[in-house]
Structures are given as structure tokens and as C-alpha cells.
Amino acid sequence: MSASDYPINDRIAEARRTLENWASHVGRRVVQCGPNHLKVGDVNFYPTTGTFYVDGQPREPGKGVEELINFLEKKIGKRRNQAHTIDIEF
């Protein structure tokens, strides 16, 4: 069974858990701005599509929670334990 076979709400919940787990390990906070809009600092993330962008900037080319976390790690200069990674398709 591929990730796309899981209901969208399950994929959103899993993406949120992954992001919150990462954020807690690097001292950041995830804010829920709407049913499909999460925010870490000035970075907006939409779990149903996997897209993300920095406030006032165009959408970033990556897609998905793992790409978002990689982007955030480069942006803030903190890394997480690779044992916390998952693979979610969008």
C-alpha cells in the first residue's frame, strides 16, 4: 500500500506529527493557522498539498514535510536526528 492510498486526513496528521516532533527537538513551535495551514516562524506549510513558502516570498520548489524540514534546517542552522524521518507522498 503506498502513502497515497491513505486518507488525506491521516497524511495531514502524520505530516503534522513529524513537523511537531522536529520542532520540539530544535526548540521551535508549530502554529496551526487553519485546518490545512501550519506555520513555523515565517514559513507556511500546507499539508494537503505539501507546499511551503516564506512570508512574502514565492512558493519554495520542494514539496512535502521532509522537504520542508530540510528547508527549515538550512534556514535556522539546526539538524534533527535522522531516526525521526518518515516518507509521505503528496
WOKA-V28755 format. One record per residue. N is the residue number from 1. RES is the residue in three letters. SS is DSSP state (h for helix, s for strand, l for the rest). Layout:
# WOKA-V28755
n:N res:RES ss:SS
n:N res:RES ss:SS
This chain:
# WOKA-V28755
n:1 res:MET ss:l
n:2 res:SER ss:l
n:3 res:ALA ss:h
n:4 res:SER ss:h
n:5 res:ASP ss:h
n:6 res:TYR ss:l
n:7 res:PRO ss:l
n:8 res:ILE ss:h
n:9 res:ASN ss:h
n:10 res:ASP ss:h
n:11 res:ARG ss:h
n:12 res:ILE ss:h
n:13 res:ALA ss:h
n:14 res:GLU ss:h
n:15 res:ALA ss:h
n:16 res:ARG ss:h
n:17 res:ARG ss:h
n:18 res:THR ss:h
n:19 res:LEU ss:h
n:20 res:GLU ss:h
n:21 res:ASN ss:h
n:22 res:TRP ss:h
n:23 res:ALA ss:h
n:24 res:SER ss:h
n:25 res:HIS ss:h
n:26 res:VAL ss:h
n:27 res:GLY ss:l
n:28 res:ARG ss:l
n:29 res:ARG ss:l
n:30 res:VAL ss:l
n:31 res:VAL ss:s
n:32 res:GLN ss:s
n:33 res:CYS ss:s
n:34 res:GLY ss:s
n:35 res:PRO ss:l
n:36 res:ASN ss:l
n:37 res:HIS ss:s
n:38 res:LEU ss:s
n:39 res:LYS ss:s
n:40 res:VAL ss:s
n:41 res:GLY ss:l
n:42 res:ASP ss:l
n:43 res:VAL ss:s
n:44 res:ASN ss:s
n:45 res:PHE ss:s
n:46 res:TYR ss:s
n:47 res:PRO ss:l
n:48 res:THR ss:l
n:49 res:THR ss:l
n:50 res:GLY ss:l
n:51 res:THR ss:s
n:52 res:PHE ss:s
n:53 res:TYR ss:s
n:54 res:VAL ss:s
n:55 res:ASP ss:l
n:56 res:GLY ss:l
n:57 res:GLN ss:l
n:58 res:PRO ss:l
n:59 res:ARG ss:s
n:60 res:GLU ss:l
n:61 res:PRO ss:l
n:62 res:GLY ss:l
n:63 res:LYS ss:l
n:64 res:GLY ss:l
n:65 res:VAL ss:h
n:66 res:GLU ss:h
n:67 res:GLU ss:h
n:68 res:LEU ss:h
n:69 res:ILE ss:h
n:70 res:ASN ss:h
n:71 res:PHE ss:h
n:72 res:LEU ss:h
n:73 res:GLU ss:h
n:74 res:LYS ss:h
n:75 res:LYS ss:h
n:76 res:ILE ss:h
n:77 res:GLY ss:l
n:78 res:LYS ss:l
n:79 res:ARG ss:l
n:80 res:ARG ss:l
n:81 res:ASN ss:l
n:82 res:GLN ss:h
n:83 res:ALA ss:h
n:84 res:HIS ss:h
n:85 res:THR ss:l
n:86 res:ILE ss:l
n:87 res:ASP ss:l
n:88 res:ILE ss:l
n:89 res:GLU ss:l
n:90 res:PHE ss:l
